[in-house]
């Protein structure tokens, strides 16, 4: 005999998952940004010309905190959908997009590779779109929770492109204007 879980049991399962996934997403996002030295205090980033639509620096930690909470909640909803068709592939797509998310800050802020960061964020948009479609098939609310993230990543990709266009000499540079040649 197959029994369905009660609504209370389903809510409890989702809450247990959230206790794991929300701090995980927040923590990994924080560590990626911190390790890369992201933010307005980064000397290389501070010297870059920014587009006119660039938001106030305080916007980024607020928005990313909210987005990581939403991501963690979406992952919890998917993970708690035991027995749902497509659950495994939806989790895999979430992990793939999250890995791209975590790769962006080191590429941009640490390696100073604006073009590489743009390629990563474009790949992120594609994989995130796939993750949203797959999440929709498992739990529609999970997909809806990822939509603000998709909107922000699209905006961030536009900022990334604008920064590249405004600072063509800064792509891959250390900001000093000095050239380094290594001969073996």
Secondary structure as UniProt FT lines:
FT   HELIX           7..36
FT   TURN            40..41
FT   HELIX           43..46
FT   TURN            52..53
FT   HELIX           58..79
FT   TURN            82..83
FT   TURN            85..86
FT   HELIX           87..105
FT   HELIX           106..110
FT   HELIX           114..138
FT   HELIX           140..166
FT   HELIX           168..170
FT   TURN            171..172
//
